[in-house]
Each structure stands twice: as C-alpha cells, then as structure tokens.
Amino acid sequence: MAAMKPRTTGGPMEAVKESRKIVMRIPSDGGGRIVVELNKEEAHELGTLLLEASA
C-alpha cells in the first residue's frame, strides 16, 4: 500500500522551456498542479488570449 501524503499547495505557477516545448505548472485549488505542455505557437496564442481577457 502506498503511503498517504498530505495535500499541500502546488507551489508557485511556473513555465520552463524544455528542449522544443514549454512546460507550464499551474497550482490547483484541490492541491497538486496542472501540467500543460505547449509548443512555441500555442504559447504565443495562449499569451495573446490571456492579454485580451485581462483588458
């Protein structure tokens, strides 16, 4: 049986470049993190959409 680990916050939001992809780690409200892999074009499109949404 696996040991139960307490749920903690997922840490800060981060994005790192790994070879030809960008990996985003986003904290989740229930604990843990959501991990998303994007290529350069997808990251640019996401950035544009987020800027439009925040305006």
mmCIF file of the N, C-alpha and C atoms, coordinates in Angstrom:
data_MODEL
# 
_entry.id   MODEL 
# 
loop_
_atom_site.group_PDB 
_atom_site.id 
_atom_site.type_symbol 
_atom_site.label_atom_id 
_atom_site.label_alt_id 
_atom_site.label_comp_id 
_atom_site.label_asym_id 
_atom_site.label_entity_id 
_atom_site.label_seq_id 
_atom_site.pdbx_PDB_ins_code 
_atom_site.Cartn_x 
_atom_site.Cartn_y 
_atom_site.Cartn_z 
_atom_site.occupancy 
_atom_site.B_iso_or_equiv 
_atom_site.pdbx_formal_charge 
_atom_site.auth_seq_id 
_atom_site.auth_comp_id 
_atom_site.auth_asym_id 
_atom_site.auth_atom_id 
_atom_site.pdbx_PDB_model_num 
ATOM 1   N N  . MET A 1 1  ? 0.841  -1.176 0.000   1.00 0.00 ? 1  MET A N  1 
ATOM 2   C CA . MET A 1 1  ? 0.000  0.000  0.000   1.00 0.00 ? 1  MET A CA 1 
ATOM 3   C C  . MET A 1 1  ? 0.892  1.247  0.000   1.00 0.00 ? 1  MET A C  1 
ATOM 4   N N  . ALA A 1 2  ? 0.526  2.192  -0.793  1.00 0.00 ? 2  ALA A N  1 
ATOM 5   C CA . ALA A 1 2  ? 1.292  3.436  -0.876  1.00 0.00 ? 2  ALA A CA 1 
ATOM 6   C C  . ALA A 1 2  ? 1.038  4.290  0.360   1.00 0.00 ? 2  ALA A C  1 
ATOM 7   N N  . ALA A 1 3  ? 2.057  5.033  0.754   1.00 0.00 ? 3  ALA A N  1 
ATOM 8   C CA . ALA A 1 3  ? 1.916  5.932  1.898   1.00 0.00 ? 3  ALA A CA 1 
ATOM 9   C C  . ALA A 1 3  ? 1.059  7.123  1.502   1.00 0.00 ? 3  ALA A C  1 
ATOM 10  N N  . MET A 1 4  ? 0.207  7.541  2.397   1.00 0.00 ? 4  MET A N  1 
ATOM 11  C CA . MET A 1 4  ? -0.635 8.711  2.135   1.00 0.00 ? 4  MET A CA 1 
ATOM 12  C C  . MET A 1 4  ? 0.185  9.970  2.412   1.00 0.00 ? 4  MET A C  1 
ATOM 13  N N  . LYS A 1 5  ? 0.193  10.863 1.462   1.00 0.00 ? 5  LYS A N  1 
ATOM 14  C CA . LYS A 1 5  ? 0.908  12.117 1.627   1.00 0.00 ? 5  LYS A CA 1 
ATOM 15  C C  . LYS A 1 5  ? -0.113 13.228 1.805   1.00 0.00 ? 5  LYS A C  1 
ATOM 16  N N  . PRO A 1 6  ? 0.139  14.173 2.699   1.00 0.00 ? 6  PRO A N  1 
ATOM 17  C CA . PRO A 1 6  ? -0.808 15.268 2.876   1.00 0.00 ? 6  PRO A CA 1 
ATOM 18  C C  . PRO A 1 6  ? -0.858 16.152 1.639   1.00 0.00 ? 6  PRO A C  1 
ATOM 19  N N  . ARG A 1 7  ? -2.038 16.632 1.324   1.00 0.00 ? 7  ARG A N  1 
ATOM 20  C CA . ARG A 1 7  ? -2.174 17.552 0.197   1.00 0.00 ? 7  ARG A CA 1 
ATOM 21  C C  . ARG A 1 7  ? -1.708 18.930 0.625   1.00 0.00 ? 7  ARG A C  1 
ATOM 22  N N  . THR A 1 8  ? -0.822 19.468 -0.142  1.00 0.00 ? 8  THR A N  1 
ATOM 23  C CA . THR A 1 8  ? -0.324 20.814 0.137   1.00 0.00 ? 8  THR A CA 1 
ATOM 24  C C  . THR A 1 8  ? -0.567 21.653 -1.111  1.00 0.00 ? 8  THR A C  1 
ATOM 25  N N  . THR A 1 9  ? -0.282 22.910 -1.018  1.00 0.00 ? 9  THR A N  1 
ATOM 26  C CA . THR A 1 9  ? -0.423 23.752 -2.195  1.00 0.00 ? 9  THR A CA 1 
ATOM 27  C C  . THR A 1 9  ? 0.555  23.296 -3.260  1.00 0.00 ? 9  THR A C  1 
ATOM 28  N N  . GLY A 1 10 ? 0.253  23.576 -4.488  1.00 0.00 ? 10 GLY A N  1 
ATOM 29  C CA . GLY A 1 10 ? 1.084  23.124 -5.590  1.00 0.00 ? 10 GLY A CA 1 
ATOM 30  C C  . GLY A 1 10 ? 2.321  23.960 -5.812  1.00 0.00 ? 10 GLY A C  1 
ATOM 31  N N  . GLY A 1 11 ? 2.536  24.969 -5.008  1.00 0.00 ? 11 GLY A N  1 
ATOM 32  C CA . GLY A 1 11 ? 3.679  25.844 -5.213  1.00 0.00 ? 11 GLY A CA 1 
ATOM 33  C C  . GLY A 1 11 ? 3.331  26.961 -6.190  1.00 0.00 ? 11 GLY A C  1 
ATOM 34  N N  . PRO A 1 12 ? 4.310  27.748 -6.575  1.00 0.00 ? 12 PRO A N  1 
ATOM 35  C CA . PRO A 1 12 ? 4.033  28.870 -7.467  1.00 0.00 ? 12 PRO A CA 1 
ATOM 36  C C  . PRO A 1 12 ? 3.792  28.415 -8.906  1.00 0.00 ? 12 PRO A C  1 
ATOM 37  N N  . MET A 1 13 ? 3.117  29.243 -9.677  1.00 0.00 ? 13 MET A N  1 
ATOM 38  C CA . MET A 1 13 ? 2.945  28.978 -11.103 1.00 0.00 ? 13 MET A CA 1 
ATOM 39  C C  . MET A 1 13 ? 4.306  29.156 -11.769 1.00 0.00 ? 13 MET A C  1 
ATOM 40  N N  . GLU A 1 14 ? 4.615  28.277 -12.703 1.00 0.00 ? 14 GLU A N  1 
ATOM 41  C CA . GLU A 1 14 ? 5.894  28.396 -13.388 1.00 0.00 ? 14 GLU A CA 1 
ATOM 42  C C  . GLU A 1 14 ? 5.778  27.900 -14.822 1.00 0.00 ? 14 GLU A C  1 
ATOM 43  N N  . ALA A 1 15 ? 6.674  28.381 -15.654 1.00 0.00 ? 15 ALA A N  1 
ATOM 44  C CA . ALA A 1 15 ? 6.784  27.929 -17.041 1.00 0.00 ? 15 ALA A CA 1 
ATOM 45  C C  . ALA A 1 15 ? 8.275  27.815 -17.357 1.00 0.00 ? 15 ALA A C  1 
ATOM 46  N N  . VAL A 1 16 ? 8.668  26.651 -17.867 1.00 0.00 ? 16 VAL A N  1 
ATOM 47  C CA . VAL A 1 16 ? 10.069 26.427 -18.204 1.00 0.00 ? 16 VAL A CA 1 
ATOM 48  C C  . VAL A 1 16 ? 10.175 25.873 -19.615 1.00 0.00 ? 16 VAL A C  1 
ATOM 49  N N  . LYS A 1 17 ? 11.257 26.214 -20.279 1.00 0.00 ? 17 LYS A N  1 
ATOM 50  C CA . LYS A 1 17 ? 11.496 25.709 -21.623 1.00 0.00 ? 17 LYS A CA 1 
ATOM 51  C C  . LYS A 1 17 ? 12.303 24.424 -21.517 1.00 0.00 ? 17 LYS A C  1 
ATOM 52  N N  . GLU A 1 18 ? 11.781 23.355 -22.105 1.00 0.00 ? 18 GLU A N  1 
ATOM 53  C CA . GLU A 1 18 ? 12.466 22.068 -22.120 1.00 0.00 ? 18 GLU A CA 1 
ATOM 54  C C  . GLU A 1 18 ? 12.573 21.619 -23.569 1.00 0.00 ? 18 GLU A C  1 
ATOM 55  N N  . SER A 1 19 ? 13.743 21.602 -24.094 1.00 0.00 ? 19 SER A N  1 
ATOM 56  C CA . SER A 1 19 ? 14.070 21.304 -25.490 1.00 0.00 ? 19 SER A CA 1 
ATOM 57  C C  . SER A 1 19 ? 13.148 22.082 -26.427 1.00 0.00 ? 19 SER A C  1 
ATOM 58  N N  . ARG A 1 20 ? 12.204 21.435 -27.122 1.00 0.00 ? 20 ARG A N  1 
ATOM 59  C CA . ARG A 1 20 ? 11.368 22.169 -28.089 1.00 0.00 ? 20 ARG A CA 1 
ATOM 60  C C  . ARG A 1 20 ? 9.967  22.456 -27.569 1.00 0.00 ? 20 ARG A C  1 
ATOM 61  N N  . LYS A 1 21 ? 9.740  22.356 -26.262 1.00 0.00 ? 21 LYS A N  1 
ATOM 62  C CA . LYS A 1 21 ? 8.421  22.619 -25.712 1.00 0.00 ? 21 LYS A CA 1 
ATOM 63  C C  . LYS A 1 21 ? 8.520  23.505 -24.484 1.00 0.00 ? 21 LYS A C  1 
ATOM 64  N N  . ILE A 1 22 ? 7.402  24.083 -24.101 1.00 0.00 ? 22 ILE A N  1 
ATOM 65  C CA . ILE A 1 22 ? 7.297  24.903 -22.901 1.00 0.00 ? 22 ILE A CA 1 
ATOM 66  C C  . ILE A 1 22 ? 6.376  24.155 -21.952 1.00 0.00 ? 22 ILE A C  1 
ATOM 67  N N  . VAL A 1 23 ? 6.813  23.956 -20.718 1.00 0.00 ? 23 VAL A N  1 
ATOM 68  C CA . VAL A 1 23 ? 6.019  23.231 -19.735 1.00 0.00 ? 23 VAL A CA 1 
ATOM 69  C C  . VAL A 1 23 ? 5.540  24.218 -18.678 1.00 0.00 ? 23 VAL A C  1 
ATOM 70  N N  . MET A 1 24 ? 4.210  24.315 -18.524 1.00 0.00 ? 24 MET A N  1 
ATOM 71  C CA . MET A 1 24 ? 3.609  25.175 -17.506 1.00 0.00 ? 24 MET A CA 1 
ATOM 72  C C  . MET A 1 24 ? 3.101  24.308 -16.371 1.00 0.00 ? 24 MET A C  1 
ATOM 73  N N  . ARG A 1 25 ? 3.358  24.739 -15.149 1.00 0.00 ? 25 ARG A N  1 
ATOM 74  C CA . ARG A 1 25 ? 2.822  24.062 -13.968 1.00 0.00 ? 25 ARG A CA 1 
ATOM 75  C C  . ARG A 1 25 ? 1.980  25.081 -13.209 1.00 0.00 ? 25 ARG A C  1 
ATOM 76  N N  . ILE A 1 26 ? 0.696  24.774 -13.092 1.00 0.00 ? 26 ILE A N  1 
ATOM 77  C CA . ILE A 1 26 ? -0.261 25.711 -12.508 1.00 0.00 ? 26 ILE A CA 1 
ATOM 78  C C  . ILE A 1 26 ? -0.843 25.091 -11.243 1.00 0.00 ? 26 ILE A C  1 
ATOM 79  N N  . PRO A 1 27 ? -0.763 25.762 -10.072 1.00 0.00 ? 27 PRO A N  1 
ATOM 80  C CA . PRO A 1 27 ? -1.342 25.203 -8.849  1.00 0.00 ? 27 PRO A CA 1 
ATOM 81  C C  . PRO A 1 27 ? -2.852 25.021 -8.995  1.00 0.00 ? 27 PRO A C  1 
ATOM 82  N N  . SER A 1 28 ? -3.364 23.947 -8.402  1.00 0.00 ? 28 SER A N  1 
ATOM 83  C CA . SER A 1 28 ? -4.793 23.647 -8.446  1.00 0.00 ? 28 SER A CA 1 
ATOM 84  C C  . SER A 1 28 ? -5.399 23.875 -7.069  1.00 0.00 ? 28 SER A C  1 
ATOM 85  N N  . ASP A 1 29 ? -6.664 24.317 -7.010  1.00 0.00 ? 29 ASP A N  1 
ATOM 86  C CA . ASP A 1 29 ? -7.318 24.595 -5.726  1.00 0.00 ? 29 ASP A CA 1 
ATOM 87  C C  . ASP A 1 29 ? -7.384 23.371 -4.818  1.00 0.00 ? 29 ASP A C  1 
ATOM 88  N N  . GLY A 1 30 ? -7.572 22.191 -5.374  1.00 0.00 ? 30 GLY A N  1 
ATOM 89  C CA . GLY A 1 30 ? -7.686 20.989 -4.565  1.00 0.00 ? 30 GLY A CA 1 
ATOM 90  C C  . GLY A 1 30 ? -6.349 20.426 -4.123  1.00 0.00 ? 30 GLY A C  1 
ATOM 91  N N  . GLY A 1 31 ? -5.284 21.059 -4.491  1.00 0.00 ? 31 GLY A N  1 
ATOM 92  C CA . GLY A 1 31 ? -3.937 20.565 -4.195  1.00 0.00 ? 31 GLY A CA 1 
ATOM 93  C C  . GLY A 1 31 ? -3.310 20.016 -5.462  1.00 0.00 ? 31 GLY A C  1 
ATOM 94  N N  . GLY A 1 32 ? -2.027 19.955 -5.487  1.00 0.00 ? 32 GLY A N  1 
ATOM 95  C CA . GLY A 1 32 ? -1.331 19.464 -6.664  1.00 0.00 ? 32 GLY A CA 1 
ATOM 96  C C  . GLY A 1 32 ? -1.179 20.537 -7.723  1.00 0.00 ? 32 GLY A C  1 
ATOM 97  N N  . ARG A 1 33 ? -0.825 20.110 -8.928  1.00 0.00 ? 33 ARG A N  1 
ATOM 98  C CA . ARG A 1 33 ? -0.591 21.050 -10.011 1.00 0.00 ? 33 ARG A CA 1 
ATOM 99  C C  . ARG A 1 33 ? -1.157 20.509 -11.311 1.00 0.00 ? 33 ARG A C  1 
ATOM 100 N N  . ILE A 1 34 ? -1.548 21.409 -12.172 1.00 0.00 ? 34 ILE A N  1 
ATOM 101 C CA . ILE A 1 34 ? -1.942 21.071 -13.532 1.00 0.00 ? 34 ILE A CA 1 
ATOM 102 C C  . ILE A 1 34 ? -0.706 21.308 -14.390 1.00 0.00 ? 34 ILE A C  1 
ATOM 103 N N  . VAL A 1 35 ? -0.319 20.320 -15.179 1.00 0.00 ? 35 VAL A N  1 
ATOM 104 C CA . VAL A 1 35 ? 0.861  20.438 -16.028 1.00 0.00 ? 35 VAL A CA 1 
ATOM 105 C C  . VAL A 1 35 ? 0.418  20.470 -17.480 1.00 0.00 ? 35 VAL A C  1 
ATOM 106 N N  . VAL A 1 36 ? 0.866  21.496 -18.214 1.00 0.00 ? 36 VAL A N  1 
ATOM 107 C CA . VAL A 1 36 ? 0.493  21.683 -19.617 1.00 0.00 ? 36 VAL A CA 1 
ATOM 108 C C  . VAL A 1 36 ? 1.764  21.830 -20.439 1.00 0.00 ? 36 VAL A C  1 
ATOM 109 N N  . GLU A 1 37 ? 1.847  21.075 -21.527 1.00 0.00 ? 37 GLU A N  1 
ATOM 110 C CA . GLU A 1 37 ? 2.976  21.201 -22.448 1.00 0.00 ? 37 GLU A CA 1 
ATOM 111 C C  . GLU A 1 37 ? 2.509  21.937 -23.697 1.00 0.00 ? 37 GLU A C  1 
ATOM 112 N N  . LEU A 1 38 ? 3.247  22.965 -24.096 1.00 0.00 ? 38 LEU A N  1 
ATOM 113 C CA . LEU A 1 38 ? 2.892  23.790 -25.249 1.00 0.00 ? 38 LEU A CA 1 
ATOM 114 C C  . LEU A 1 38 ? 4.086  23.916 -26.180 1.00 0.00 ? 38 LEU A C  1 
ATOM 115 N N  . ASN A 1 39 ? 3.809  24.071 -27.471 1.00 0.00 ? 39 ASN A N  1 
ATOM 116 C CA . ASN A 1 39 ? 4.890  24.446 -28.370 1.00 0.00 ? 39 ASN A CA 1 
ATOM 117 C C  . ASN A 1 39 ? 4.906  25.971 -28.443 1.00 0.00 ? 39 ASN A C  1 
ATOM 118 N N  . LYS A 1 40 ? 5.840  26.530 -29.164 1.00 0.00 ? 40 LYS A N  1 
ATOM 119 C CA . LYS A 1 40 ? 6.016  27.989 -29.208 1.00 0.00 ? 40 LYS A CA 1 
ATOM 120 C C  . LYS A 1 40 ? 4.763  28.704 -29.729 1.00 0.00 ? 40 LYS A C  1 
ATOM 121 N N  . GLU A 1 41 ? 4.153  28.162 -30.768 1.00 0.00 ? 41 GLU A N  1 
ATOM 122 C CA . GLU A 1 41 ? 2.960  28.797 -31.353 1.00 0.00 ? 41 GLU A CA 1 
ATOM 123 C C  . GLU A 1 41 ? 1.782  28.767 -30.378 1.00 0.00 ? 41 GLU A C  1 
ATOM 124 N N  . GLU A 1 42 ? 1.592  27.636 -29.700 1.00 0.00 ? 42 GLU A N  1 
ATOM 125 C CA . GLU A 1 42 ? 0.499  27.527 -28.731 1.00 0.00 ? 42 GLU A CA 1 
ATOM 126 C C  . GLU A 1 42 ? 0.713  28.476 -27.562 1.00 0.00 ? 42 GLU A C  1 
ATOM 127 N N  . ALA A 1 43 ? 1.944  28.611 -27.099 1.00 0.00 ? 43 ALA A N  1 
ATOM 128 C CA . ALA A 1 43 ? 2.246  29.525 -26.001 1.00 0.00 ? 43 ALA A CA 1 
ATOM 129 C C  . ALA A 1 43 ? 1.966  30.970 -26.405 1.00 0.00 ? 43 ALA A C  1 
ATOM 130 N N  . HIS A 1 44 ? 2.320  31.328 -27.633 1.00 0.00 ? 44 HIS A N  1 
ATOM 131 C CA . HIS A 1 44 ? 2.055  32.688 -28.120 1.00 0.00 ? 44 HIS A CA 1 
ATOM 132 C C  . HIS A 1 44 ? 0.555  32.948 -28.188 1.00 0.00 ? 44 HIS A C  1 
ATOM 133 N N  . GLU A 1 45 ? -0.197 31.979 -28.716 1.00 0.00 ? 45 GLU A N  1 
ATOM 134 C CA . GLU A 1 45 ? -1.657 32.132 -28.809 1.00 0.00 ? 45 GLU A CA 1 
ATOM 135 C C  . GLU A 1 45 ? -2.285 32.245 -27.425 1.00 0.00 ? 45 GLU A C  1 
ATOM 136 N N  . LEU A 1 46 ? -1.831 31.427 -26.469 1.00 0.00 ? 46 LEU A N  1 
ATOM 137 C CA . LEU A 1 46 ? -2.354 31.495 -25.105 1.00 0.00 ? 46 LEU A CA 1 
ATOM 138 C C  . LEU A 1 46 ? -2.059 32.857 -24.488 1.00 0.00 ? 46 LEU A C  1 
ATOM 139 N N  . GLY A 1 47 ? -0.845 33.350 -24.673 1.00 0.00 ? 47 GLY A N  1 
ATOM 140 C CA . GLY A 1 47 ? -0.486 34.662 -24.142 1.00 0.00 ? 47 GLY A CA 1 
ATOM 141 C C  . GLY A 1 47 ? -1.360 35.768 -24.710 1.00 0.00 ? 47 GLY A C  1 
ATOM 142 N N  . THR A 1 48 ? -1.627 35.721 -26.006 1.00 0.00 ? 48 THR A N  1 
ATOM 143 C CA . THR A 1 48 ? -2.486 36.715 -26.648 1.00 0.00 ? 48 THR A CA 1 
ATOM 144 C C  . THR A 1 48 ? -3.902 36.661 -26.079 1.00 0.00 ? 48 THR A C  1 
ATOM 145 N N  . LEU A 1 49 ? -4.445 35.450 -25.934 1.00 0.00 ? 49 LEU A N  1 
ATOM 146 C CA . LEU A 1 49 ? -5.802 35.294 -25.390 1.00 0.00 ? 49 LEU A CA 1 
ATOM 147 C C  . LEU A 1 49 ? -5.894 35.775 -23.942 1.00 0.00 ? 49 LEU A C  1 
ATOM 148 N N  . LEU A 1 50 ? -4.874 35.508 -23.161 1.00 0.00 ? 50 LEU A N  1 
ATOM 149 C CA . LEU A 1 50 ? -4.892 35.956 -21.757 1.00 0.00 ? 50 LEU A CA 1 
ATOM 150 C C  . LEU A 1 50 ? -4.823 37.473 -21.672 1.00 0.00 ? 50 LEU A C  1 
ATOM 151 N N  . LEU A 1 51 ? -4.015 38.098 -22.525 1.00 0.00 ? 51 LEU A N  1 
ATOM 152 C CA . LEU A 1 51 ? -3.954 39.560 -22.531 1.00 0.00 ? 51 LEU A CA 1 
ATOM 153 C C  . LEU A 1 51 ? -5.288 40.174 -22.929 1.00 0.00 ? 51 LEU A C  1 
ATOM 154 N N  . GLU A 1 52 ? -5.958 39.573 -23.913 1.00 0.00 ? 52 GLU A N  1 
ATOM 155 C CA . GLU A 1 52 ? -7.272 40.074 -24.338 1.00 0.00 ? 52 GLU A CA 1 
ATOM 156 C C  . GLU A 1 52 ? -8.298 39.925 -23.217 1.00 0.00 ? 52 GLU A C  1 
ATOM 157 N N  . ALA A 1 53 ? -8.245 38.818 -22.504 1.00 0.00 ? 53 ALA A N  1 
ATOM 158 C CA . ALA A 1 53 ? -9.198 38.566 -21.427 1.00 0.00 ? 53 ALA A CA 1 
ATOM 159 C C  . ALA A 1 53 ? -8.992 39.504 -20.237 1.00 0.00 ? 53 ALA A C  1 
ATOM 160 N N  . SER A 1 54 ? -7.745 39.925 -20.023 1.00 0.00 ? 54 SER A N  1 
ATOM 161 C CA . SER A 1 54 ? -7.467 40.783 -18.872 1.00 0.00 ? 54 SER A CA 1 
ATOM 162 C C  . SER A 1 54 ? -7.727 42.261 -19.159 1.00 0.00 ? 54 SER A C  1 
ATOM 163 N N  . ALA A 1 55 ? -7.960 42.602 -20.414 1.00 0.00 ? 55 ALA A N  1 
ATOM 164 C CA . ALA A 1 55 ? -8.179 44.008 -20.785 1.00 0.00 ? 55 ALA A CA 1 
ATOM 165 C C  . ALA A 1 55 ? -9.601 44.448 -20.470 1.00 0.00 ? 55 ALA A C  1 
# 
